[in-house]
Amino acid sequence: MSNLFHKILIANRGEIACRVIRTAHRMGISCVAVYSDADERAQHVQMADEAYCVGGAPAKESYLKEEKILEIARKSGAEAIHPGYGFLSENPGFAEACEKAGIVFIGPPASAIAAMGSKSAAKTIMEKASVPLVPGYHGENQENAVLKEATDRIGYPVLLKPTAGGGGKGMRIVSHPGEFDDALISAQREAKASFGDDRMLLEKFLTETRHVEIQVFADTHQNAVYLFERDCSLQRRHQKIIEEAPAPGISPELREKMGKAAIQAAQAINYVGAGTVEFLLTPEQDYYFMEMNTRLQVEHPVTEMITGEDLVEWQLRVASGEVLPKKQDELQLLGHALEARIYAEEPDHDFLPATGVLQFVELPQVNEYVRIDTGVVQDDAISVYYDPMISKLIVWDTNRHNALRRLKQALADYRIIGVKTNIEFLKKIVVSAPFQQESINTHFIETHHELLFQKTEKNWEKALVMASLTAIFQRKQEAFDQASGTPDPYSPWHQMNGWRMIEPNLQTVLLIYKEEKISVVVEEINVHHFLVSFAEQQFEVRGDLKNNTLSLIIDDHNFQSTVVKIKNTLTVFLGSSSLEFTLMDPDLAEAEEEDQEGSLTAPMNGTIVTLLIETGQPVEKGEGLLVMEAMKMEHTIRATCNGLVKEFYFSPGDLVPEGAELLDFEPVQDQKT
């Protein structure tokens, strides 16, 4: 007789909450969702069988409210709580509180979470269990002088890491002694803000290493298995953006050695449930324990794709007291899978998180080769309060070469308007020769920065033709819709085709592309035949617009693209690129632009962390003025030229909206300091 739960509560949000609900429902388990004020209409709320508000928009007022979540679990009759990842998933106090309340925590015992929750304590345990460690310092003495002495002893470069952290928060690379003090202060401040704990550990910063992790699973019957490995080396800000399984170039012998070491690490802390043991792998095939994540990982879908197993189902069965669904020799590694994380961010601006409303969303077609995990749909908002991930794109095929082709195509099929994304940057990684040739390490983006950030010449002329014709087609459709409601819908006064007696049928479209105003003249020869002219260029075009799909033949070359008009902006998705054109009203007078010299504005919604200088203090171009925190990351606002700050408009702790002027800055020419 099965002891499976009848009802569980998911103490999380977004795509992971939706992911858990899908599996639970397939297994016949009812789901209770919790949500913040900002998530009242979120997808996980709509998918759940019942949902309860847990507090305000900030996570500390909602998703981190342990007692409130337990109260809702009791009230709803939930037998267990699935924490997802992030938030309370690696909080030993919460796991212990669940146990005391008689509610099953779908995760490892509190003792195992506590053992791995401190990176320094984890290294001590792994050292005793004979798991290889990176040279470093993980002692209790946190005096700055002691940390500096240890850093000097280890040898530069050194990596500062919060002992209680994850996700790259608070990590700093120190390349030489002069950087240590500032890096430590910044790392401690970010660690304190993210985890409530500013203790640090030190590791020798190994170059040319890969980040390879092993998926482990254990039950309450002393069974443990590893479900092969994932390569998670592609990172920015120490956070993963592309993961794949299996790791390229790993021999069966090395896979088995690392897998057994991972099980050894899990057994050292009496682990139960899903966990990930992370290693650094050198070119010489030496591997070192880095940390253990005592939860389901964001990148778990690639493991599911190559094994055919549902890891959330495994979690639910193990937490119910069942034995592991399979033994080690029953697990098979089939094909190759990759996952790309689609973020709202600006890669060209140091991956600055972006916020806004998803005004248009069209995702790749899901099939046996393509999977998409997401928690948002069109018209949802990417807010400042939570991680800016939009979705996870997962592809599978029989080998890495074929899987890469599928990933490239699926990325090209994304259509998102409303926030800036990293999609084009991901495309550049996927098609780059080093990535195709498996030349991967944790410094891939830095090493190939010039290749990945080079400006590509977009086919803007063809896109301009498409934007212009879309504007014409939509004018005609709007005129037709308006005429349909009149007594004489066929009156010539309703026509919008530019017809004139004995003259060419001409219409003008005014567009702005990259701040340049372009006048486009469109001659309509017949309903689907046009001559489009601008800047001494002319294109003969045949085609039509259906919904948002524009099908054209331009000078005997077939094109098909998605063109979306939102307010006065036309976005053309053409090939692997997207281009934006602003549609102008010809009758509007040109507005005089304000002189913005000397102003510095907030690049996003965020909180002021600290002011780095005093008012009236001379500064040089590039010098830090203040630090903002948004999306759980710190961002330094720097002087755009030599000058001095006359006044700060905000103080530490203030929440500032995107675009707000932060300070009064007076430029000074030839300043001497």
C-alpha angles and dihedrals in degrees: 000000000000120000094197117147119260095205134016135182120225109215094199144063143223126031097344092054090050090046093054092045092054093055094041091052091048087055093049095253120141117230133217117200129200123204142182125231088265092054101049092122097031121138095247089056091053094046096050124088090234135001137198132198110242101185148284128348099265111085092235088060095047128005092036095050098111099181093047092051092049090048090054091047091054093043093050095043095242112167095200143018124225108201098193110203129312121015108055098349095105098031109118091193091059093047089051092047090053090053092050090049091053092247120129115240107216095223141055125317116281089248092059092048090049092048092055097031092082109058091204093051089045091056091051090053092046091048090057090046090054094243109151114257135200112246108262149104125281101161129140096241104097100176111137092235091053092049091047092049091049090049092052090049095049091048131233137318096053130173119225111209131179109243091221099039145098142173093057093288113152095004118140133179114220111201100177138008095262091064097051103088097048093042092051094049092049093045093048092048093051092044091052092050094046102038107012088241126091099187114129138202127201130225133181103255103236115204125215092022128142127223106232121172133189122219109223132184130189134178135204091262096071093261120136134173139173120227095208127264143298128209109223099169097123102092143150122196085005088295122119121246104167124031131175141187131243100028110246115254097013111140120220088247094054091044090056093046093050092043092053091046089053092052089047089054092049093048091050088069098034091249125197128188132006119345141156126222110202124208137183110228120202126209086254088061093249112143131202130194111250106171144314122241108211096206144050111299127232088238097051092115093075089058090049091051095053096042102035089229128130105225094193089056088050089052093051094047095047092047088052089058099258124138120255111286092235141022123231096262091050094060117097131196109220125183127316133295134191131192125202119192112221108212135184096235145109112248091186090059099052091283092294109188115249130213133197146097120303095237094177129015127178117167132198117271112272117227140138090298100039127055128177124197113192142148099200138070136185114308093024117125130238100215135194091244101071144033110296096228111134099185147328118245113205124184132182137190140153094275141008095261093056093042090054091053090053092048092051092051095045092051089052089053094060116109114186127160128176102051134043113253140193094237097111090046090052089051090055091052094048095051095040116115095232092055093043089051093050093246092149135155139144091270094053095121094046093045094050097033095127092050095046098043100040113127111249120209106245122211091246096157092062090043089051090054089051093048091049094050091045088055090050094047091048093048089055093047092049090049091049092049091049093046092050089069095054131085091247108036092171096056111132088231088071094056120110100186099104093242117175127174113260090353134099115273097248133172129177125219119191114206136173119216119179091343092307117121113223126189112210121194115204120195113196109213092175138335094292102019124084145164111217118196134183137144093005091307126115130191128191107218137186123183153090143241121234115180102314096331116103116196114191143166107211113188090335093311116118117227131178122184144155114248119186126188117202114174104314097337123098114197116197118199105201122170108312094339139077123206130191127215126184114222112219129204104236090215095057116100116234109263118229111246119232119240106248099182112142097015122121119194136191109267090209143353108293150126127271108242102180143340111237100199141031122253112265092027115133114239136187128230110283095021116136115255104175141346123237127192121212133153087010090297132108121235125189117217108214136196113266092208141354112298146098136274112242096181142355112222095201137043132216110288095028118130111226128193124232112275096021116141106248102192148354106256124185115201116222124198120226091359118189121206 
